[in-house]
Structure formats: structure tokens, C-alpha cells
Amino acid sequence: MNQELSPEELFESQGKRRWEIAKTTAKERIAKLQKLRKALVVRQQEFYDAVWEDFHKPQMEAQLCEVYPALSEIDCAVAHLDEWMEDKGGNWSPLFPTNKSVSHFEPKGRVLIMAPWNYPLLLFVSPIVAAVAAGNTVIAKPSHKTPKVSLFLESLMAEVFPKDEVAVVQGDGAVLGDKLLSLPFDHVFFTGSPKVGAHVAQCAAKVHAGVTLELGGKSPVIVLDDVRIKNAAKKIAWGKCLNAGQTCIAPDYALCPAKLVQPLAEAVAESIREMYGSTDEDRRQCESFVRIIEANAVERHKTLVEDALAKGATAVIGGDFMPEDAENRYTPATVLTGVTAGMSIMDSEIFGPILPIVAYDNLEEAISFVQKRPKPLALYVFGKSERNIKRVLGETTAGSTCVNHCILQIENLSEPFGGVGMSGTGNYHGIYGFKTFSHERNVMFQGAIDSMQFFYPPYHKNGDKGLRAKIQQVAKKILG
């Protein structure tokens, strides 16, 4: 097949195979997923080299946060796809006692997957696994901000799938994205910022495509007054600095009882020193610390920190930017105290290794702070009081939550992952990904007895009056 097909030509070629792919069996789809798994395992070092070139993500972190969960996603689908694809029987209807109803899962058809740069393999491969498991054709666009990984992903998919089944297209995000979004896909899956997500949703609505938006936002950490400071600090520091804070579910800021702000800040700072180096220069040279994706993001981080410091915040660690930091795509891990809602750093998602700590006097104040802001993709709670933990869960909303740790909730494939409100629409992982790329069709089979024959017009003449009266009593009971 021509390797230089345009997006429109790819879309048309996949349309010709759409129904053939839709009719594939679980065994056939599993074979494709196993082929993808084998290729990824064999070629994983290529990915590690590519992601290091793109933004210095160390191999251990890339393995832990990208390759391992991607393989787990494949393994989950392989193990359960037979069960997922089975028709699910429904309850019988009192009006049609001999009829049978089932939920039948059918592929949505042609789907578009638009992946981000921050976890360029995981957030590209995982939705493709779900879409293939559900029997769809796929056009997938990796991020142009990670060019080495994107070339690897294009090569990987071409090794496993023909282009009229799964095709990878590359180009500038906005230009190519709009060209793809003009095509009448059956479903669009986008991972990225809320701003771009709103645009994607508007474009998808024009062709009535289904849409899944995995976005982000300012994910809060609520620290309770009975927290184990050192234990919590280590986990918060890890969650904030993982991938240099460029994680959609990274703890964005912490809400902390006023009396514990300084102890928490110092403990987080000490954990950062333990993990990445005791001095600023050590941390700048640390190979375990991921670089920022581009220079202008570093400049943005610098502006946010300088604004906070100018308005009264204090840097317990970090906060000092060197002239060469932007060129080196390095943002120093920073912990800020004395942060208030009026500072620019509290206006939007930081997406960097900067932790603002906001003091609160009572839990009601902390909960109110979260309630007044857009719904986050994640919310974290640290403390021992079950009563207060339940209160936080009951009086806030978030795409996901982890109690007494960070990030880990995304790894449980038996539970859905997705946002709510500004942080996203829909979910995936495991069976939830299969359902995202499937249409659950209601199918009813007429039984041996057609009770409707007693209800055809003319209503005052047809049917056995006794039976009609009995069925009407049942209907009245159901209707209340």
C-alpha cells in the first residue's frame, strides 16, 4: 500500500475495511494484540533511546510508567476479550414475558486517537489497544513535540498493522489535527489540555462523533491534621517530580493545615534532595530528573515562580532559575509556602516540578477551596482519620482519587480512568476502554407468544379482556 497516503485517503481505505474488521472474532483480535505486545517487548530499547533524546526520560521511569502499563493493558484485553465480547442478557419485561433482550457490543467504526507528548508511548498505545480489542479501524496522531518517539511509534504500528486497519499520521498538532477532525469519524479520543479539548469536542459535534476527552487541571492534595508528615512528603515529592511534573494527574498544589505548612514543606524539600541531589547543581546534573518538553515551558514556570515570590511566597527549595535553564529545558524542583489564591501560579495547571502549599485553618475551608474551582482530574488525601477522608470524598468531585499516595490509582485496570467536567469526558482502561470504543446495542428477540396482539387498535375491541386487564395492572404497577 502507498506509504504516503493523505489523511483523507487513509480514512477512505479504512472505511472499505471497516465492516470486515468489525466482524473479526475475539481470537483474531487477540492475535493482533499479541503481535503488538511482542513487537513492543522486542523493540523497547528503541523507545527508551528515543524518549531520552526527546526529553531525557530515564529508562527506569520510562519502563515503569510507559512500557509496563502498556503491556499490562494488552495483557488485560487478551485475558478478558472473550468475556467482554459476549452478549450480556437483560431482565425480562413483564409486558413481553417470552421475549429475550441482550446488550450486544459492536465496534463504533472508524476512530481517531490524538495522543500527547508527556507519556508518548503509554497514552498512544493504550487507547489503540482498546480500539483494536473492540474491532475498530484507527487513525492515530502522536505528538510532534516528541519527534523521536513519534517516529518509533509509526514504525512499530506499521510492523504490526496494515495501514487500512491502524495508521499513524504525523505533522503539526493544530494544522493536522483540524484536518483530521474535519473527517466524519465515528469516535474521537483526545488526550491533552482542557482548552484544546473544548475545540476537539466542538469539531466532533459537527459530525456527531462520539468523544472521549482525557484532559487535566489543577489536581489538589488535601493534607489532614493527623498526617504522617515524612511519609506523606516522600510520596508527594515523588508524585510532583515524576516526569518533572508533566503528568496530567500530578499533585498540582497542596492544601495544608497552617501549623503543618512549614514541616511539610521542609519534608518535601528533603525528599527531593534525597531523590535528585542535595544541591541545586547536583539536581541540574541528575539523570533521574526528566527535562521539560520545551524552552518556553521553562520560561512560563519561571514567570509563575517569580510572580509568587514577588507577592509574598517563599521558596523552601528551588525557585532560582539560571540563564541557561530554558535552553537546557530544566525547571528546578521548587516548593513554595505562603501561597495565596491571588497568585498566578494558582490560576492554571502548572505542569512542572513546582509545589505551591496553601495554608488552611479548618477542613471546611480546604474543601470549599476545592469546590470553588473546576473539577480536577485527580484529588489526593493524606491523613489517618477515616471520618475526615470520607468527608473529603463526599464533599468534592474528581476524575480519580488516591488516599495516602499519589498517581497509583491510574494503574488499576479493573477500575475506570477519566475526568469529570473540565478535566474530561468519558473513561477507559480495561473493560472500560473496550466499552468506550464500542456501541452497546439493545437487541430484543421476539418470543413464542406475542402479547402485543392484545394491544393493537382498535383498542376497545381487540383481545381477551381478562388478559388485557391483567397486563394493564402490571403496567400500572411499573409506572407507579
C-alpha positions as CSV (number, residue, x, y, z in Angstrom):
1,M,0.0,0.0,0.0
2,N,1.2,3.6,-0.7
3,Q,3.1,4.8,2.3
4,E,2.3,8.5,1.6
5,L,-1.5,8.3,1.7
6,S,-3.2,11.5,2.9
7,P,-5.4,11.5,6.0
8,E,-8.4,11.6,3.6
9,E,-7.1,8.6,1.6
10,L,-6.4,6.7,4.8
11,F,-9.9,7.4,6.1
12,E,-11.4,6.1,2.9
13,S,-9.2,3.0,2.8
14,Q,-10.2,2.2,6.4
15,G,-13.8,2.7,5.5
16,K,-13.6,-0.1,3.0
17,R,-12.3,-2.5,5.6
18,R,-14.5,-1.2,8.5
19,W,-17.1,-4.0,8.3
20,E,-14.5,-6.7,7.7
21,I,-12.7,-5.6,10.9
22,A,-15.9,-5.3,12.8
23,K,-16.7,-9.0,12.1
24,T,-13.4,-10.3,13.5
25,T,-13.6,-12.8,16.3
26,A,-12.0,-12.4,19.8
27,K,-9.4,-14.9,18.7
28,E,-8.4,-12.8,15.7
29,R,-8.3,-9.6,17.7
30,I,-6.2,-11.3,20.5
31,A,-3.7,-12.4,17.9
32,K,-3.2,-8.8,16.7
33,L,-2.7,-7.6,20.3
34,Q,-0.2,-10.4,21.0
35,K,1.7,-9.4,17.9
36,L,1.8,-5.8,19.1
37,R,2.9,-7.0,22.6
38,K,5.8,-9.0,21.1
39,A,6.9,-6.1,18.9
40,L,6.9,-3.7,21.8
41,V,8.9,-6.1,24.0
42,V,11.5,-6.8,21.3
43,R,11.9,-3.1,20.4
44,Q,11.5,-1.4,23.8
45,Q,15.1,-0.3,23.9
46,E,14.4,1.8,20.8
47,F,11.7,3.6,22.7
48,Y,14.0,4.2,25.7
49,D,16.6,5.7,23.5
50,A,14.0,7.9,21.7
51,V,12.3,9.2,24.8
52,W,15.7,10.0,26.3
53,E,16.6,12.0,23.2
54,D,13.2,13.8,23.2
55,F,13.3,15.0,26.9
56,H,15.7,12.9,28.9
57,K,13.2,10.5,30.5
58,P,15.4,7.8,32.2
59,Q,14.9,4.2,31.2
60,M,13.7,3.1,34.6
61,E,11.0,5.7,34.7
62,A,10.0,5.1,31.1
63,Q,9.8,1.3,31.8
64,L,7.7,1.8,35.0
65,C,5.4,4.5,33.7
66,E,5.1,3.7,30.0
67,V,6.1,0.2,28.8
68,Y,4.9,-1.8,31.8
69,P,1.4,-0.3,31.9
70,A,1.1,-0.5,28.1
71,L,1.9,-4.2,28.3
72,S,-0.5,-4.6,31.2
73,E,-3.2,-3.0,29.1
74,I,-2.6,-5.5,26.3
75,D,-2.5,-8.5,28.8
76,C,-5.8,-7.4,30.3
77,A,-7.5,-7.3,26.9
78,V,-6.0,-10.6,25.8
79,A,-7.1,-12.3,29.1
80,H,-10.7,-11.0,29.1
81,L,-11.7,-10.2,25.5
82,D,-13.8,-13.4,25.0
83,E,-15.9,-12.4,28.0
84,W,-16.1,-8.7,27.1
85,M,-17.4,-9.5,23.6
86,E,-20.2,-11.9,24.8
87,D,-23.8,-10.6,24.6
88,K,-25.0,-9.7,28.1
89,G,-28.5,-10.8,29.0
90,G,-31.0,-8.4,30.3
91,N,-34.0,-8.8,32.6
92,W,-37.3,-9.9,31.1
93,S,-40.1,-7.4,30.6
94,P,-43.5,-8.0,32.3
95,L,-45.2,-6.9,29.1
96,F,-43.2,-9.3,27.0
97,P,-42.6,-12.3,29.2
98,T,-41.3,-14.6,26.5
99,N,-39.1,-12.1,24.8
100,K,-35.3,-12.1,25.3
101,S,-33.1,-8.9,25.4
102,V,-29.4,-8.7,25.3
103,S,-26.7,-6.0,25.2
104,H,-24.6,-6.6,22.1
105,F,-21.2,-4.8,21.8
106,E,-20.4,-3.7,18.3
107,P,-17.4,-1.5,17.2
108,K,-18.1,2.1,16.7
109,G,-16.3,2.0,13.3
110,R,-13.6,4.4,12.3
111,V,-11.9,6.1,15.3
112,L,-9.4,8.9,15.7
113,I,-6.8,8.9,18.5
114,M,-4.9,12.0,19.3
115,A,-2.1,11.4,21.8
116,P,0.0,13.8,23.9
117,W,3.8,14.2,24.4
118,N,4.1,13.7,28.2
119,Y,3.7,9.9,28.2
120,P,4.1,9.5,24.4
121,L,4.0,5.7,24.3
122,L,1.5,4.8,27.0
123,L,-1.1,7.4,26.1
124,F,-0.7,6.4,22.4
125,V,-0.7,2.6,22.7
126,S,-3.4,2.2,25.5
127,P,-6.3,3.6,23.6
128,I,-5.2,1.8,20.4
129,V,-5.3,-1.4,22.3
130,A,-8.9,-0.7,23.5
131,A,-9.9,0.3,20.0
132,V,-8.5,-2.8,18.3
133,A,-10.0,-5.0,21.0
134,A,-13.4,-3.5,20.2
135,G,-12.9,-4.2,16.5
136,N,-12.4,-0.7,15.1
137,T,-10.1,0.8,12.5
138,V,-7.8,3.5,13.8
139,I,-6.0,6.6,12.6
140,A,-3.7,7.8,15.4
141,K,-1.7,11.0,15.7
142,P,1.3,11.1,18.1
143,S,2.6,14.4,19.3
144,H,5.0,16.4,17.1
145,K,6.7,17.6,20.3
146,T,8.4,14.2,20.8
147,P,9.6,13.6,17.3
148,K,11.9,10.6,18.1
149,V,9.2,8.7,19.9
150,S,6.7,9.5,17.2
151,L,8.9,8.0,14.5
152,F,9.3,4.9,16.7
153,L,5.6,4.6,17.2
154,E,4.9,5.0,13.5
155,S,7.4,2.2,12.7
156,L,6.1,0.0,15.5
157,M,2.5,0.2,14.3
158,A,3.4,-0.3,10.7
159,E,5.2,-3.5,11.7
160,V,2.0,-4.9,13.4
161,F,-0.9,-3.5,11.4
162,P,-1.7,-2.7,7.8
163,K,-2.5,1.0,7.3
164,D,-6.1,0.3,6.3
165,E,-6.6,-1.0,9.8
166,V,-4.3,1.1,12.1
167,A,-2.5,4.1,10.6
168,V,-0.2,6.6,12.2
169,V,-0.1,10.2,10.8
170,Q,2.3,12.9,11.8
171,G,2.5,16.7,11.5
172,D,1.9,19.9,13.3
173,G,-0.6,19.5,16.1
174,A,-3.1,22.3,15.2
175,V,-2.9,22.0,11.4
176,L,-3.0,18.2,11.1
177,G,-5.4,18.0,14.0
178,D,-8.0,20.2,12.3
179,K,-7.7,18.3,9.0
180,L,-8.3,15.1,10.8
181,L,-11.2,16.5,12.9
182,S,-12.9,17.6,9.6
183,L,-13.4,13.9,8.7
184,P,-16.6,12.1,9.9
185,F,-15.0,9.7,12.4
186,D,-17.3,7.6,14.5
187,H,-15.4,8.3,17.7
188,V,-12.6,10.8,18.7
189,F,-10.3,10.1,21.6
190,F,-8.2,13.0,22.7
191,T,-5.7,13.4,25.5
192,G,-4.4,16.9,26.2
193,S,-5.3,20.3,27.6
194,P,-8.9,21.4,28.5
195,K,-8.6,24.3,26.0
196,V,-7.7,22.1,23.1
197,G,-10.2,19.5,24.3
198,A,-13.0,22.0,24.0
199,H,-12.1,22.6,20.4
200,V,-11.9,18.9,19.7
201,A,-15.4,18.4,21.2
202,Q,-16.8,21.2,19.0
203,C,-15.3,19.7,15.9
204,A,-16.5,16.2,16.8
205,A,-20.0,17.5,17.4
206,K,-20.3,18.8,13.8
207,V,-20.2,15.2,12.6
208,H,-21.9,13.7,15.6
209,A,-18.9,11.7,16.5
210,G,-18.6,10.1,20.0
211,V,-15.9,11.8,22.0
212,T,-13.6,10.9,24.9
213,L,-11.6,13.7,26.4
214,E,-8.7,12.9,28.8
215,L,-7.7,16.4,30.0
216,G,-6.1,17.7,33.2
217,G,-6.4,20.6,35.6
218,K,-5.1,21.6,39.0
219,S,-5.2,18.4,41.0
220,P,-5.2,19.2,44.7
221,V,-3.6,17.4,47.7
222,I,-5.6,17.8,50.9
223,V,-3.3,17.2,53.9
224,L,-5.2,16.4,57.1
225,D,-4.1,17.5,60.5
226,D,-3.3,13.9,61.6
227,V,-1.0,13.2,58.6
228,R,2.3,11.4,59.0
229,I,4.4,14.2,57.6
230,K,7.6,12.4,56.4
231,N,5.6,9.5,54.9
232,A,3.3,11.9,53.0
233,A,6.1,14.2,52.0
234,K,8.0,11.4,50.2
235,K,5.0,10.4,48.2
236,I,4.0,14.0,47.4
237,A,7.6,14.8,46.3
238,W,7.7,11.7,44.1
239,G,4.2,12.4,42.5
240,K,5.1,16.0,41.9
241,C,8.6,15.4,40.4
242,L,7.7,12.2,38.4
243,N,8.2,13.2,34.7
244,A,9.3,16.6,36.1
245,G,5.7,17.3,37.0
246,Q,4.5,16.8,33.4
247,T,1.8,14.4,34.4
248,C,-1.9,15.0,34.0
249,I,-2.7,13.6,37.4
250,A,0.4,15.1,39.2
251,P,-0.4,16.8,42.5
252,D,-0.6,20.4,41.4
253,Y,-0.8,22.1,44.8
254,A,-1.2,21.2,48.4
255,L,-3.8,22.4,50.9
256,C,-2.3,22.0,54.4
257,P,-3.2,23.0,58.0
258,A,-1.4,26.2,58.8
259,K,0.6,24.7,61.7
260,L,1.9,22.0,59.4
261,V,2.9,24.0,56.3
262,Q,6.5,24.6,57.2
263,P,7.1,21.0,58.5
264,L,5.5,19.6,55.3
265,A,7.4,22.0,53.0
266,E,10.7,21.1,54.6
267,A,10.0,17.4,54.5
268,V,9.1,17.5,50.8
269,A,12.2,19.5,50.1
270,E,14.3,16.9,52.0
271,S,12.7,14.1,49.9
272,I,13.6,16.0,46.7
273,R,17.2,16.3,47.9
274,E,17.3,12.5,48.7
275,M,15.9,11.6,45.3
276,Y,17.6,14.1,42.9
277,G,20.6,15.6,44.7
278,S,21.5,17.7,47.7
279,T,22.4,20.9,45.9
280,D,20.9,22.9,43.0
281,E,23.9,21.9,40.8
282,D,23.5,18.2,41.7
283,R,19.9,18.3,40.7
284,R,20.7,20.1,37.5
285,Q,23.0,17.2,36.6
286,C,20.8,14.4,37.8
287,E,20.0,11.8,35.1
288,S,16.9,10.7,37.1
289,F,15.2,14.1,36.7
290,V,13.3,14.5,33.4
291,R,13.7,17.6,31.3
292,I,10.9,19.9,30.4
293,I,9.4,19.4,26.9
294,E,10.4,22.8,25.5
295,A,12.1,26.1,26.5
296,N,9.0,28.3,26.6
297,A,7.5,26.0,29.2
298,V,10.5,26.6,31.4
299,E,10.1,30.4,30.8
300,R,6.4,30.0,31.9
301,H,7.4,28.2,35.1
302,K,10.0,30.9,35.8
303,T,7.3,33.6,35.4
304,L,4.9,31.8,37.7
305,V,7.5,31.4,40.5
306,E,8.7,35.0,40.2
307,D,5.2,36.2,40.5
308,A,4.5,34.1,43.6
309,L,7.8,35.3,45.2
310,A,7.1,38.9,44.4
311,K,3.6,38.6,46.1
312,G,5.0,37.1,49.3
313,A,5.6,33.4,48.7
314,T,8.8,31.8,50.0
315,A,10.9,29.1,48.2
316,V,11.9,26.4,50.7
317,I,13.8,24.6,47.9
318,G,14.4,25.7,44.3
319,G,13.0,28.9,42.9
320,D,16.3,30.0,41.4
321,F,16.4,29.9,37.6
322,M,19.7,30.1,35.8
323,P,20.1,31.9,32.4
324,E,20.8,28.6,30.7
325,D,17.8,26.7,32.2
326,A,15.4,27.4,29.4
327,E,18.0,26.3,26.8
328,N,18.6,23.1,28.8
329,R,14.9,22.7,29.3
330,Y,15.3,22.5,33.1
331,T,12.9,23.7,35.8
332,P,14.3,23.4,39.3
333,A,12.2,21.3,41.7
334,T,10.5,24.0,43.8
335,V,8.4,24.1,47.0
336,L,6.6,27.3,47.8
337,T,5.0,28.4,51.1
338,G,2.9,31.5,51.7
339,V,1.0,30.9,48.5
340,T,-2.4,32.6,48.2
341,A,-5.3,32.2,45.7
342,G,-4.4,35.6,44.1
343,M,-1.1,34.4,42.7
344,S,-0.8,33.5,39.1
345,I,0.5,30.0,39.9
346,M,-2.9,29.1,41.3
347,D,-4.7,30.1,38.0
348,S,-3.9,27.2,35.8
349,E,-2.2,23.8,35.7
350,I,1.5,24.1,36.4
351,F,2.7,21.0,34.5
352,G,6.1,21.3,36.1
353,P,8.0,20.3,39.3
354,I,6.7,23.2,41.4
355,L,4.6,22.6,44.5
356,P,2.7,25.5,45.9
357,I,1.4,24.9,49.5
358,V,-1.7,26.8,50.6
359,A,-2.5,27.1,54.3
360,Y,-6.0,26.4,55.7
361,D,-7.4,26.8,59.2
362,N,-10.0,24.1,59.1
363,L,-11.1,21.3,56.8
364,E,-14.3,23.1,55.8
365,E,-12.1,25.9,54.4
366,A,-9.9,23.4,52.4
367,I,-13.0,21.7,50.9
368,S,-14.5,25.0,50.0
369,F,-11.3,25.9,48.2
370,V,-11.6,22.8,46.0
371,Q,-15.3,23.2,45.5
372,K,-15.0,26.7,44.0
373,R,-12.6,25.5,41.3
374,P,-13.0,23.4,38.2
375,K,-13.3,19.7,38.8
376,P,-9.8,18.2,38.8
377,L,-8.6,15.0,37.1
378,A,-7.3,13.7,40.4
379,L,-7.6,14.6,44.1
380,Y,-5.3,13.3,46.8
381,V,-5.9,13.0,50.6
382,F,-3.2,12.3,53.2
383,G,-4.2,11.5,56.8
384,K,-5.5,8.9,59.2
385,S,-9.0,10.0,60.1
386,E,-11.5,7.8,58.2
387,R,-14.2,10.3,59.1
388,N,-12.4,13.2,57.5
389,I,-11.3,11.2,54.5
390,K,-14.9,10.2,53.9
391,R,-15.9,13.8,54.3
392,V,-13.4,15.0,51.6
393,L,-14.7,12.2,49.3
394,G,-18.3,13.1,49.9
395,E,-17.9,16.9,49.5
396,T,-15.6,17.0,46.5
397,T,-15.6,15.6,43.0
398,A,-12.7,14.5,40.8
399,G,-11.9,12.1,38.0
400,S,-10.0,9.8,40.4
401,T,-8.6,9.8,43.9
402,C,-5.8,8.2,45.8
403,V,-5.7,8.2,49.6
404,N,-2.3,8.3,51.2
405,H,-0.4,8.1,47.9
406,C,-0.2,9.7,44.5
407,I,-0.6,8.6,40.9
408,L,-1.1,4.9,41.7
409,Q,-4.8,4.9,41.1
410,I,-4.2,5.0,37.3
411,E,-2.6,1.6,37.4
412,N,-5.6,-0.4,38.5
413,L,-7.1,-1.7,35.2
414,S,-10.2,-3.1,36.9
415,E,-11.4,0.5,37.5
416,P,-12.2,3.3,35.0
417,F,-9.8,6.2,34.5
418,G,-11.1,9.5,33.2
419,G,-12.1,13.1,34.1
420,V,-15.2,15.0,35.0
421,G,-16.3,18.4,33.9
422,M,-13.3,20.5,32.8
423,S,-10.9,17.6,33.4
424,G,-12.5,15.3,30.8
425,T,-15.4,13.3,29.4
426,G,-15.6,9.5,29.4
427,N,-13.1,7.0,30.6
428,Y,-11.0,4.0,29.6
429,H,-8.6,1.2,30.8
430,G,-9.5,-2.5,30.8
431,I,-13.1,-3.2,30.0
432,Y,-13.9,0.5,30.2
433,G,-11.7,1.1,27.2
434,F,-13.4,-1.7,25.3
435,K,-16.8,-0.1,26.1
436,T,-15.5,3.4,25.1
437,F,-14.8,2.2,21.6
438,S,-18.0,0.0,21.4
439,H,-21.6,0.8,20.9
440,E,-23.8,-1.2,23.3
441,R,-26.7,-2.2,21.1
442,N,-30.0,-3.2,22.7
443,V,-31.3,-6.3,20.9
444,M,-34.7,-7.9,21.6
445,F,-35.7,-11.3,20.3
446,Q,-39.5,-11.9,19.9
447,G,-40.6,-15.0,21.9
448,A,-43.2,-17.7,21.1
449,I,-46.1,-15.6,22.5
450,D,-46.7,-12.2,21.1
451,S,-48.5,-10.4,23.9
452,M,-48.7,-7.2,21.8
453,Q,-51.5,-8.8,19.7
454,F,-53.8,-7.9,22.6
455,F,-53.0,-4.2,22.3
456,Y,-53.3,-3.5,18.6
457,P,-56.1,-1.0,17.6
458,P,-59.0,-0.7,17.7
459,Y,-58.3,-0.7,21.4
460,H,-61.8,-1.2,22.6
461,K,-62.5,-4.3,20.6
462,N,-59.4,-6.5,20.3
463,G,-58.1,-9.2,22.6
464,D,-59.0,-11.0,25.7
465,K,-60.3,-8.5,28.2
466,G,-59.1,-10.5,31.2
467,L,-55.6,-10.8,29.9
468,R,-55.6,-7.2,28.8
469,A,-56.7,-6.1,32.3
470,K,-54.0,-8.2,34.0
471,I,-51.3,-6.8,31.8
472,Q,-52.6,-3.3,32.3
473,Q,-52.4,-3.9,36.1
474,V,-48.7,-4.9,35.8
475,A,-48.0,-1.9,33.6
476,K,-49.8,0.4,36.1
477,K,-47.6,-1.1,38.9
478,I,-44.5,-0.5,37.0
479,L,-45.5,3.1,36.1
480,G,-46.3,3.8,39.8
